[in-house]
């Protein structure tokens, strides 16, 4: 886990990731609106662009709809919210889980190799070189070796983790969370991003607020 091309993605280290079920595509605006009734700008097949908190609420609502145990305990104060990864309900991936899914068994800069030319990237991702200045409907590009669409490009994706410096102790069990901080990690790059932001190990973080370029996909701990 990590990336030698970005200082905050160092040191390279091992991380333990358990068995997962994962959405093959990003949650769309249509998915989000139909389940929650809350707006995500325009109702369509493009990726939902919502705050981290609304993404978590969606996960719990989807768990209840499907008869699963909710993974999140939500209180009045969002700073006390917690996740139980032993539950069978939907949740956001940890940063380690996200990178595992994005790499899909590879160790190169991008899941397709180390080629960041237009010809290499454009069949596989929406990025600033081909997006025409806007996000696009999900699952239009080639999937990665795990069969997952838009793991990089189109929309960044929220992870579970609060941002913090990496620790080199690969024996720490997943999820790797950090005790302090309010920024949440998001990954993957977006429709306006340059090639480096789509690297499998590239990290970004910000306040957990809605934007026009951060979406999410759900995972479930396999039982």
N, C-alpha and C positions, 0 to 999 in steps of 0.2 A: 504494500500500500504506500502511496506517495508518488512524487514526481520530482526528478532532479531539475526540471525546468522552472520550478517555482519555489522560492525560499520557504513560504509558509506550508508547503507540501512536503517538507523534510523534517526529520530523517525518514528514509525508507524503512518500513517496518512490517512485521507480520500482524495480522488481525484475524481472530477467530469469528467465523460467520456460520450460523446454523442453517438448517434446511428451511426454505421459504416457498410460499406461493407468492406470485407477483403479477400485477397487471401487465399485460403485454404492451399496452399503450397508455399514454397519459390520460388522466381524467379530463373529459371534455367539458366545455361550458354547458352543453346539453345535459350531460350526466349530472353535473353539479346542480343546475337549476331544477331539474326534474325531481331530484331527491330532497333538496333542502328548501326550495322555494326562494332562495336568496339569489340576488343578481350576481352575475359574473360578466358584466359589461353586455356583451351580445350573446344571445342564445344560439349556439352553433356547434359544429364539430371541431372547432379549434380548441386548443388546451385552455382549461379554466385558469384564470389568473386571479388568485385570491390570497388573502393573508395566511400565514402559518396557522393562526388560530382557527380560521374557517376551514382550512384543510383538515385539521384535527377533528373538528365537529362533524365534517362530512364522513370521516372514517368511522366515528361512533354511530352516526345515523345509518350508514351502510351496514354496519355490523348488526344493528337492531333489525333492520329490514330483512337480513338474511338469517336471522335466528342465531347469531353468534354472540359470544361474550365480548362486551366492549373492552378495548385495550386501554382506553384513557379514562382516568378519574379526573373529572372537571369540577373545580370549585368556583366560587364567585371571583376569586383572585387568580388570574391566569398564571401568576408566578408560582403557584402551588400545584399546578396541573402535573400529573405524573402518568407514565405509561408502564404497563405490565406486559412485557413481551412474551410471557408464558400463556397469555390469553389467546384464544383462537380467532379473535376479531381483527378487523383491518386497522392498520396504522401506517405511519410514514416509515420509510427505511432509515436505519441509522446510516451515518456517513460511511462506515465500513461496508455495510450491506450494499449501499448504493454503488460504491466503487467496484465491489465484487460483481454486481450485475452489469455495470458499464464495461468492465474489462472482458467479461464473458470468457475467461480462461486465457486471455492474452496478457502480455507484459510490455507491449509497445506503447508509444505515445497515444495513439488512437486505436480503437478496437480493430480497425482494418490495417494497421501497420504504422509506419513512420512517415507516410506520405501526406503532406498537407496541401497538395496542389488542388486546383479547382476540379480536375478530372477525378481525383481520388475522393474528395469530400462530397461533391454535389450529388452523386447517386445515393449517398448514405445519410445526409443530414441537411437540414435547413440552417443556413448561416448567412453572414452578410454578403457572401459571394453569389447567392442564388435566391434569396428569400423575397426579393422585390420589396423590401422594406416593411414586412409585416409577418406575423405568425401565420401558420398554415394549418389546415386540417391534419389531424394525427394520422400516423401509420401510412404515409405516402412515400416514404423512403425505405431503402432496404433495411431489414432488421439485423441486429447483431447476431453473433453465433448462438446466443441463448434464445433467439426468436423475439427479442424485445425491440420495439420501435421507438424512435426518438429518445434513446437514452442520452444522446448528445444532440444539441441543436434544437431549433424550434422554440422551446421554452426551457429555461432553467427549472430545477425541481427542488422543492423543499426536502430537507432531511430532518430527522428527529433531533440531531445534535445541536447543542449550544456550541458556538465557536470557541476553540481554545487551541493552544499549541499542541502539536502531536507529541505523544510519548513513545519512546522507542521500545517499550516493554511489550513485545508481541504476545506475552502470556496473559495479558489482561483480557478477560472475556468480553465478548460483544454483548450488548452495545457499549461502545466507548463513549461515555458522556463526561462532561466537564462541570465541576461544581459551581463555578462562578461565570457570570457573563449573561448578556441579554441578546446578543446577536445569534441568529440561527444560521447554520450552514446551508447553502444551496449549491447545487452542482449542475453541470451539463452544458452550459452555454445556451445562447438564445439565437433568435432569428437575426439579430443585429451584431452578433459576436464574431470576432476574428478567430482564426483557426486555433490559436493557443488555448482559448477558453473552452474548447471542445475536447481537450485532452482528458483521458480517463482519470488522471490524478489531480486535475486542476481544481483548486478550492476557491469558493467565494462565500461571503457572509454579509448579513445586513440585519437591520431591525426586522422583526417578523410581520411586516406590513404588506398590504396588497400593492401590486405593481402591474404593469402591463407585460411583464416578461418572466414571471415566476409561477410555475404551476406545480403539479405533483402527480405521483402515482402511488397506489397503495400496495402494501405487502401484508402477508399474514404468516405467522410462525407455523410451520408445518407440524402437525401432530400425528 
